[in-house]
Protein backbone atom coordinates (compact mmCIF):
# COMPACT_ATOMS: atom_id res chain seq x y z
CA UNK A 1 0.00 0.00 0.00
CA UNK A 2 1.31 3.42 -0.90
CA UNK A 3 -0.07 6.77 0.22
CA UNK A 4 0.91 10.40 0.50
CA UNK A 5 0.45 12.58 3.57
CA UNK A 6 0.74 16.29 4.25
CA UNK A 7 3.26 15.73 7.04
CA UNK A 8 4.76 13.22 9.45
CA UNK A 9 1.83 13.40 11.88
CA UNK A 10 -0.70 12.59 9.16
CA UNK A 11 1.55 9.81 7.83
CA UNK A 12 1.87 8.20 11.26
CA UNK A 13 -1.88 8.43 11.88
CA UNK A 14 -2.57 6.66 8.60
CA UNK A 15 0.15 4.07 9.22
CA UNK A 16 -1.23 3.33 12.68
CA UNK A 17 -4.64 2.52 11.22
CA UNK A 18 -3.53 0.63 8.15
CA UNK A 19 -0.39 -1.21 9.24
CA UNK A 20 -1.08 -2.12 12.88
CA UNK A 21 1.48 -4.64 14.06
CA UNK A 22 3.47 -4.48 10.82
CA UNK A 23 6.48 -2.47 9.75
CA UNK A 24 6.02 0.36 7.25
CA UNK A 25 8.52 2.42 5.28
CA UNK A 26 8.64 6.19 5.62
CA UNK A 27 9.77 7.98 2.43
CA UNK A 28 10.41 11.63 1.64
CA UNK A 29 11.06 12.93 -1.87
CA UNK A 30 11.94 9.47 -3.17
CA UNK A 31 14.34 8.68 -0.31
CA UNK A 32 13.68 5.97 2.27
CA UNK A 33 14.09 7.64 5.67
CA UNK A 34 13.33 4.85 8.11
CA UNK A 35 11.13 1.93 9.02
CA UNK A 36 8.29 2.56 11.48
CA UNK A 37 6.15 0.23 13.54
CA UNK A 38 3.23 1.16 15.76
CA UNK A 39 3.60 -0.36 19.24
CA UNK A 40 0.09 0.67 20.25
CA UNK A 41 -1.26 3.89 21.64
CA UNK A 42 1.15 6.71 20.83
CA UNK A 43 4.32 4.58 20.93
CA UNK A 44 6.37 4.04 17.78
CA UNK A 45 9.49 2.09 16.99
CA UNK A 46 11.73 3.83 14.42
CA UNK A 47 14.52 1.92 12.73
CA UNK A 48 16.95 3.95 10.63
CA UNK A 49 17.55 2.76 7.10
CA UNK A 50 21.28 2.33 6.56
CA UNK A 51 21.07 1.78 2.81
CA UNK A 52 21.87 -1.25 0.69
CA UNK A 53 25.56 -1.26 1.66
CA UNK A 54 24.95 -0.73 5.39
CA UNK A 55 26.44 2.78 5.32
ChimeraX commands (.cxc) that place a marker at each C-alpha (Angstrom):
marker #1 position 0.00,0.00,0.00 radius 0.5
marker #1 position 1.31,3.42,-0.90 radius 0.5
marker #1 position -0.07,6.77,0.22 radius 0.5
marker #1 position 0.91,10.40,0.50 radius 0.5
marker #1 position 0.45,12.58,3.57 radius 0.5
marker #1 position 0.74,16.29,4.25 radius 0.5
marker #1 position 3.26,15.73,7.04 radius 0.5
marker #1 position 4.76,13.22,9.45 radius 0.5
marker #1 position 1.83,13.40,11.88 radius 0.5
marker #1 position -0.70,12.59,9.16 radius 0.5
marker #1 position 1.55,9.81,7.83 radius 0.5
marker #1 position 1.87,8.20,11.26 radius 0.5
marker #1 position -1.88,8.43,11.88 radius 0.5
marker #1 position -2.57,6.66,8.60 radius 0.5
marker #1 position 0.15,4.07,9.22 radius 0.5
marker #1 position -1.23,3.33,12.68 radius 0.5
marker #1 position -4.64,2.52,11.22 radius 0.5
marker #1 position -3.53,0.63,8.15 radius 0.5
marker #1 position -0.39,-1.21,9.24 radius 0.5
marker #1 position -1.08,-2.12,12.88 radius 0.5
marker #1 position 1.48,-4.64,14.06 radius 0.5
marker #1 position 3.47,-4.48,10.82 radius 0.5
marker #1 position 6.48,-2.47,9.75 radius 0.5
marker #1 position 6.02,0.36,7.25 radius 0.5
marker #1 position 8.52,2.42,5.28 radius 0.5
marker #1 position 8.64,6.19,5.62 radius 0.5
marker #1 position 9.77,7.98,2.43 radius 0.5
marker #1 position 10.41,11.63,1.64 radius 0.5
marker #1 position 11.06,12.93,-1.87 radius 0.5
marker #1 position 11.94,9.47,-3.17 radius 0.5
marker #1 position 14.34,8.68,-0.31 radius 0.5
marker #1 position 13.68,5.97,2.27 radius 0.5
marker #1 position 14.09,7.64,5.67 radius 0.5
marker #1 position 13.33,4.85,8.11 radius 0.5
marker #1 position 11.13,1.93,9.02 radius 0.5
marker #1 position 8.29,2.56,11.48 radius 0.5
marker #1 position 6.15,0.23,13.54 radius 0.5
marker #1 position 3.23,1.16,15.76 radius 0.5
marker #1 position 3.60,-0.36,19.24 radius 0.5
marker #1 position 0.09,0.67,20.25 radius 0.5
marker #1 position -1.26,3.89,21.64 radius 0.5
marker #1 position 1.15,6.71,20.83 radius 0.5
marker #1 position 4.32,4.58,20.93 radius 0.5
marker #1 position 6.37,4.04,17.78 radius 0.5
marker #1 position 9.49,2.09,16.99 radius 0.5
marker #1 position 11.73,3.83,14.42 radius 0.5
marker #1 position 14.52,1.92,12.73 radius 0.5
marker #1 position 16.95,3.95,10.63 radius 0.5
marker #1 position 17.55,2.76,7.10 radius 0.5
marker #1 position 21.28,2.33,6.56 radius 0.5
marker #1 position 21.07,1.78,2.81 radius 0.5
marker #1 position 21.87,-1.25,0.69 radius 0.5
marker #1 position 25.56,-1.26,1.66 radius 0.5
marker #1 position 24.95,-0.73,5.39 radius 0.5
marker #1 position 26.44,2.78,5.32 radius 0.5
marker link #1:1,2 radius 0.2
marker link #1:2,3 radius 0.2
marker link #1:3,4 radius 0.2
marker link #1:4,5 radius 0.2
marker link #1:5,6 radius 0.2
marker link #1:6,7 radius 0.2
marker link #1:7,8 radius 0.2
marker link #1:8,9 radius 0.2
marker link #1:9,10 radius 0.2
marker link #1:10,11 radius 0.2
marker link #1:11,12 radius 0.2
marker link #1:12,13 radius 0.2
marker link #1:13,14 radius 0.2
marker link #1:14,15 radius 0.2
marker link #1:15,16 radius 0.2
marker link #1:16,17 radius 0.2
marker link #1:17,18 radius 0.2
marker link #1:18,19 radius 0.2
marker link #1:19,20 radius 0.2
marker link #1:20,21 radius 0.2
marker link #1:21,22 radius 0.2
marker link #1:22,23 radius 0.2
marker link #1:23,24 radius 0.2
marker link #1:24,25 radius 0.2
marker link #1:25,26 radius 0.2
marker link #1:26,27 radius 0.2
marker link #1:27,28 radius 0.2
marker link #1:28,29 radius 0.2
marker link #1:29,30 radius 0.2
marker link #1:30,31 radius 0.2
marker link #1:31,32 radius 0.2
marker link #1:32,33 radius 0.2
marker link #1:33,34 radius 0.2
marker link #1:34,35 radius 0.2
marker link #1:35,36 radius 0.2
marker link #1:36,37 radius 0.2
marker link #1:37,38 radius 0.2
marker link #1:38,39 radius 0.2
marker link #1:39,40 radius 0.2
marker link #1:40,41 radius 0.2
marker link #1:41,42 radius 0.2
marker link #1:42,43 radius 0.2
marker link #1:43,44 radius 0.2
marker link #1:44,45 radius 0.2
marker link #1:45,46 radius 0.2
marker link #1:46,47 radius 0.2
marker link #1:47,48 radius 0.2
marker link #1:48,49 radius 0.2
marker link #1:49,50 radius 0.2
marker link #1:50,51 radius 0.2
marker link #1:51,52 radius 0.2
marker link #1:52,53 radius 0.2
marker link #1:53,54 radius 0.2
marker link #1:54,55 radius 0.2
view
